Amino acid sequence: MRSCNCRAVVSAAAIPVDTLIDRFPSSGMITVSARICESQCSAKNCSISILYGDHANPSNSFVFRSIVPGIPIYEPVSGGGIGLIVSAQGEASGVIFNDIVTLSNIHFLHGTIIGDAICSISLHANGRTFEVPGCIFSKSDNKQN
């Protein structure tokens, strides 16, 4: 049996964040957790979850859980470190962001000159868009599983 290398376990809890909802500025608190595994792992080994609470409009708040995470793309980062780009299909519960959701983009940076970060989150549901255009700093553990 092949071993499953889950290269990154990443989390960022209750971080204040500036967001774009349908390209309009907003802000809130976000929690992101992820377990990113390499291609030989089954989808059940990988997971991404996002909890967002919007300060201005509670209807923009949601909980996202990946159902089918994509295979991560690994890229070296200038100045050192690695970047993982992931997309996923999932489910969300919220007023505006609900039902089947596409997480079209999320970048995980590890060991870079700015540290560990989660960047460029883009989520789409019901014709609406949620984006975190910048980065939030995170805690990550590299593990062999």
C-alpha positions as protocol buffer text, in pm:
chain_id: "A"
residue {
  index: 1
  type: MET
  ca { x: 0 y: 0 z: 0 }
}
residue {
  index: 2
  type: ARG
  ca { x: 133 y: 344 z: -90 }
}
residue {
  index: 3
  type: SER
  ca { x: 179 y: 595 z: 184 }
}
residue {
  index: 4
  type: CYS
  ca { x: -22 y: 912 z: 165 }
}
residue {
  index: 5
  type: ASN
  ca { x: 193 y: 1224 z: 194 }
}
residue {
  index: 6
  type: CYS
  ca { x: -14 y: 1506 z: 335 }
}
residue {
  index: 7
  type: ARG
  ca { x: 249 y: 1770 z: 288 }
}
residue {
  index: 8
  type: ALA
  ca { x: 68 y: 2052 z: 460 }
}
residue {
  index: 9
  type: VAL
  ca { x: -173 y: 2091 z: 746 }
}
residue {
  index: 10
  type: VAL
  ca { x: -260 y: 2461 z: 754 }
}
residue {
  index: 11
  type: SER
  ca { x: -478 y: 2669 z: 982 }
}
residue {
  index: 12
  type: ALA
  ca { x: -559 y: 3033 z: 1048 }
}
residue {
  index: 13
  type: ALA
  ca { x: -819 y: 3101 z: 1316 }
}
residue {
  index: 14
  type: ALA
  ca { x: -1038 y: 3409 z: 1371 }
}
residue {
  index: 15
  type: ILE
  ca { x: -830 y: 3642 z: 1155 }
}
residue {
  index: 16
  type: PRO
  ca { x: -969 y: 3989 z: 1067 }
}
residue {
  index: 17
  type: VAL
  ca { x: -980 y: 4014 z: 689 }
}
residue {
  index: 18
  type: ASP
  ca { x: -1079 y: 4258 z: 413 }
}
residue {
  index: 19
  type: THR
  ca { x: -1287 y: 4085 z: 148 }
}
residue {
  index: 20
  type: LEU
  ca { x: -1470 y: 4149 z: -176 }
}
residue {
  index: 21
  type: ILE
  ca { x: -1830 y: 4030 z: -208 }
}
residue {
  index: 22
  type: ASP
  ca { x: -1931 y: 4055 z: -576 }
}
residue {
  index: 23
  type: ARG
  ca { x: -1635 y: 4296 z: -613 }
}
residue {
  index: 24
  type: PHE
  ca { x: -1766 y: 4529 z: -337 }
}
residue {
  index: 25
  type: PRO
  ca { x: -1546 y: 4581 z: -28 }
}
residue {
  index: 26
  type: SER
  ca { x: -1646 y: 4417 z: 298 }
}
residue {
  index: 27
  type: SER
  ca { x: -1470 y: 4284 z: 606 }
}
residue {
  index: 28
  type: GLY
  ca { x: -1509 y: 4017 z: 867 }
}
residue {
  index: 29
  type: MET
  ca { x: -1339 y: 3733 z: 1050 }
}
residue {
  index: 30
  type: ILE
  ca { x: -1214 y: 3419 z: 875 }
}
residue {
  index: 31
  type: THR
  ca { x: -1098 y: 3078 z: 987 }
}
residue {
  index: 32
  type: VAL
  ca { x: -934 y: 2849 z: 732 }
}
residue {
  index: 33
  type: SER
  ca { x: -811 y: 2496 z: 788 }
}
residue {
  index: 34
  type: ALA
  ca { x: -675 y: 2259 z: 528 }
}
residue {
  index: 35
  type: ARG
  ca { x: -506 y: 1926 z: 490 }
}
residue {
  index: 36
  type: ILE
  ca { x: -337 y: 1916 z: 150 }
}
residue {
  index: 37
  type: CYS
  ca { x: -222 y: 1578 z: 19 }
}
residue {
  index: 38
  type: GLU
  ca { x: -34 y: 1467 z: -289 }
}
residue {
  index: 39
  type: SER
  ca { x: -193 y: 1304 z: -592 }
}
residue {
  index: 40
  type: GLN
  ca { x: -161 y: 940 z: -478 }
}
residue {
  index: 41
  type: CYS
  ca { x: -392 y: 1012 z: -183 }
}
residue {
  index: 42
  type: SER
  ca { x: -764 y: 959 z: -201 }
}
residue {
  index: 43
  type: ALA
  ca { x: -992 y: 1262 z: -181 }
}
residue {
  index: 44
  type: LYS
  ca { x: -1104 y: 1160 z: 168 }
}
residue {
  index: 45
  type: ASN
  ca { x: -753 y: 1239 z: 295 }
}
residue {
  index: 46
  type: CYS
  ca { x: -769 y: 1601 z: 174 }
}
residue {
  index: 47
  type: SER
  ca { x: -993 y: 1871 z: 314 }
}
residue {
  index: 48
  type: ILE
  ca { x: -1043 y: 2246 z: 314 }
}
residue {
  index: 49
  type: SER
  ca { x: -1284 y: 2433 z: 536 }
}
residue {
  index: 50
  type: ILE
  ca { x: -1356 y: 2805 z: 559 }
}
residue {
  index: 51
  type: LEU
  ca { x: -1567 y: 2984 z: 818 }
}
residue {
  index: 52
  type: TYR
  ca { x: -1640 y: 3351 z: 740 }
}
residue {
  index: 53
  type: GLY
  ca { x: -1839 y: 3598 z: 947 }
}
residue {
  index: 54
  type: ASP
  ca { x: -1911 y: 3931 z: 778 }
}
residue {
  index: 55
  type: HIS
  ca { x: -1916 y: 4241 z: 1002 }
}
residue {
  index: 56
  type: ALA
  ca { x: -2139 y: 4458 z: 781 }
}
residue {
  index: 57
  type: ASN
  ca { x: -2388 y: 4205 z: 643 }
}
residue {
  index: 58
  type: PRO
  ca { x: -2446 y: 3875 z: 826 }
}
residue {
  index: 59
  type: SER
  ca { x: -2609 y: 3738 z: 507 }
}
residue {
  index: 60
  type: ASN
  ca { x: -2259 y: 3723 z: 356 }
}
residue {
  index: 61
  type: SER
  ca { x: -2140 y: 3485 z: 631 }
}
residue {
  index: 62
  type: PHE
  ca { x: -2094 y: 3114 z: 551 }
}
residue {
  index: 63
  type: VAL
  ca { x: -1928 y: 2785 z: 637 }
}
residue {
  index: 64
  type: PHE
  ca { x: -1759 y: 2600 z: 346 }
}
residue {
  index: 65
  type: ARG
  ca { x: -1646 y: 2237 z: 349 }
}
residue {
  index: 66
  type: SER
  ca { x: -1473 y: 2075 z: 54 }
}
residue {
  index: 67
  type: ILE
  ca { x: -1621 y: 1758 z: -88 }
}
residue {
  index: 68
  type: VAL
  ca { x: -1385 y: 1700 z: -379 }
}
residue {
  index: 69
  type: PRO
  ca { x: -1056 y: 1888 z: -339 }
}
residue {
  index: 70
  type: GLY
  ca { x: -846 y: 1914 z: -651 }
}
residue {
  index: 71
  type: ILE
  ca { x: -490 y: 1790 z: -683 }
}
residue {
  index: 72
  type: PRO
  ca { x: -262 y: 2068 z: -561 }
}
residue {
  index: 73
  type: ILE
  ca { x: -17 y: 2238 z: -795 }
}
residue {
  index: 74
  type: TYR
  ca { x: 320 y: 2286 z: -625 }
}
residue {
  index: 75
  type: GLU
  ca { x: 535 y: 2582 z: -730 }
}
residue {
  index: 76
  type: PRO
  ca { x: 864 y: 2711 z: -594 }
}
residue {
  index: 77
  type: VAL
  ca { x: 840 y: 3065 z: -460 }
}
residue {
  index: 78
  type: SER
  ca { x: 1099 y: 3328 z: -547 }
}
residue {
  index: 79
  type: GLY
  ca { x: 1322 y: 3383 z: -243 }
}
residue {
  index: 80
  type: GLY
  ca { x: 1254 y: 3033 z: -106 }
}
residue {
  index: 81
  type: GLY
  ca { x: 963 y: 2825 z: 5 }
}
residue {
  index: 82
  type: ILE
  ca { x: 681 y: 2654 z: -177 }
}
residue {
  index: 83
  type: GLY
  ca { x: 338 y: 2756 z: -299 }
}
residue {
  index: 84
  type: LEU
  ca { x: 42 y: 2522 z: -328 }
}
residue {
  index: 85
  type: ILE
  ca { x: -249 y: 2623 z: -548 }
}
residue {
  index: 86
  type: VAL
  ca { x: -569 y: 2431 z: -484 }
}
residue {
  index: 87
  type: SER
  ca { x: -927 y: 2432 z: -612 }
}
residue {
  index: 88
  type: ALA
  ca { x: -1220 y: 2232 z: -476 }
}
residue {
  index: 89
  type: GLN
  ca { x: -1589 y: 2161 z: -505 }
}
residue {
  index: 90
  type: GLY
  ca { x: -1780 y: 2175 z: -183 }
}
residue {
  index: 91
  type: GLU
  ca { x: -2085 y: 2267 z: 14 }
}
residue {
  index: 92
  type: ALA
  ca { x: -2157 y: 2587 z: 201 }
}
residue {
  index: 93
  type: SER
  ca { x: -2420 y: 2683 z: 451 }
}
residue {
  index: 94
  type: GLY
  ca { x: -2512 y: 3047 z: 464 }
}
residue {
  index: 95
  type: VAL
  ca { x: -2780 y: 3284 z: 338 }
}
residue {
  index: 96
  type: ILE
  ca { x: -2612 y: 3398 z: 14 }
}
residue {
  index: 97
  type: PHE
  ca { x: -2332 y: 3142 z: -16 }
}
residue {
  index: 98
  type: ASN
  ca { x: -2503 y: 2804 z: 12 }
}
residue {
  index: 99
  type: ASP
  ca { x: -2553 y: 2468 z: -153 }
}
residue {
  index: 100
  type: ILE
  ca { x: -2287 y: 2358 z: -405 }
}
residue {
  index: 101
  type: VAL
  ca { x: -1987 y: 2591 z: -408 }
}
residue {
  index: 102
  type: THR
  ca { x: -1672 y: 2615 z: -618 }
}
residue {
  index: 103
  type: LEU
  ca { x: -1352 y: 2719 z: -445 }
}
residue {
  index: 104
  type: SER
  ca { x: -1179 y: 2818 z: -767 }
}
residue {
  index: 105
  type: ASN
  ca { x: -855 y: 2933 z: -609 }
}
residue {
  index: 106
  type: ILE
  ca { x: -666 y: 2930 z: -281 }
}
residue {
  index: 107
  type: HIS
  ca { x: -289 y: 2964 z: -244 }
}
residue {
  index: 108
  type: PHE
  ca { x: -97 y: 2821 z: 50 }
}
residue {
  index: 109
  type: LEU
  ca { x: 253 y: 2962 z: 97 }
}
residue {
  index: 110
  type: HIS
  ca { x: 499 y: 2774 z: 317 }
}
residue {
  index: 111
  type: GLY
  ca { x: 850 y: 2868 z: 423 }
}
residue {
  index: 112
  type: THR
  ca { x: 859 y: 3189 z: 223 }
}
residue {
  index: 113
  type: ILE
  ca { x: 1032 y: 3513 z: 316 }
}
residue {
  index: 114
  type: ILE
  ca { x: 700 y: 3646 z: 444 }
}
residue {
  index: 115
  type: GLY
  ca { x: 636 y: 3326 z: 641 }
}
residue {
  index: 116
  type: ASP
  ca { x: 340 y: 3094 z: 602 }
}
residue {
  index: 117
  type: ALA
  ca { x: 27 y: 3245 z: 450 }
}
residue {
  index: 118
  type: ILE
  ca { x: -306 y: 3170 z: 284 }
}
residue {
  index: 119
  type: CYS
  ca { x: -363 y: 3397 z: -16 }
}
residue {
  index: 120
  type: SER
  ca { x: -599 y: 3475 z: -302 }
}
residue {
  index: 121
  type: ILE
  ca { x: -913 y: 3293 z: -189 }
}
residue {
  index: 122
  type: SER
  ca { x: -1189 y: 3292 z: -452 }
}
residue {
  index: 123
  type: LEU
  ca { x: -1521 y: 3117 z: -393 }
}
residue {
  index: 124
  type: HIS
  ca { x: -1831 y: 3111 z: -619 }
}
residue {
  index: 125
  type: ALA
  ca { x: -2190 y: 3011 z: -539 }
}
residue {
  index: 126
  type: ASN
  ca { x: -2535 y: 3103 z: -669 }
}
residue {
  index: 127
  type: GLY
  ca { x: -2389 y: 3356 z: -913 }
}
residue {
  index: 128
  type: ARG
  ca { x: -2212 y: 3537 z: -627 }
}
residue {
  index: 129
  type: THR
  ca { x: -1839 y: 3576 z: -558 }
}
residue {
  index: 130
  type: PHE
  ca { x: -1642 y: 3588 z: -234 }
}
residue {
  index: 131
  type: GLU
  ca { x: -1275 y: 3692 z: -252 }
}
residue {
  index: 132
  type: VAL
  ca { x: -986 y: 3754 z: -18 }
}
residue {
  index: 133
  type: PRO
  ca { x: -748 y: 3934 z: -256 }
}
residue {
  index: 134
  type: GLY
  ca { x: -456 y: 3954 z: -12 }
}
residue {
  index: 135
  type: CYS
  ca { x: -295 y: 3712 z: 232 }
}
residue {
  index: 136
  type: ILE
  ca { x: -365 y: 3604 z: 586 }
}
residue {
  index: 137
  type: PHE
  ca { x: -85 y: 3460 z: 792 }
}
residue {
  index: 138
  type: SER
  ca { x: -122 y: 3106 z: 908 }
}
residue {
  index: 139
  type: LYS
  ca { x: 21 y: 2826 z: 1113 }
}
residue {
  index: 140
  type: SER
  ca { x: 127 y: 2514 z: 927 }
}
residue {
  index: 141
  type: ASP
  ca { x: 273 y: 2176 z: 1011 }
}
residue {
  index: 142
  type: ASN
  ca { x: 450 y: 1958 z: 759 }
}
residue {
  index: 143
  type: LYS
  ca { x: 374 y: 1593 z: 827 }
}
residue {
  index: 144
  type: GLN
  ca { x: 427 y: 1260 z: 661 }
}
residue {
  index: 145
  type: ASN
  ca { x: 107 y: 1048 z: 691 }
}
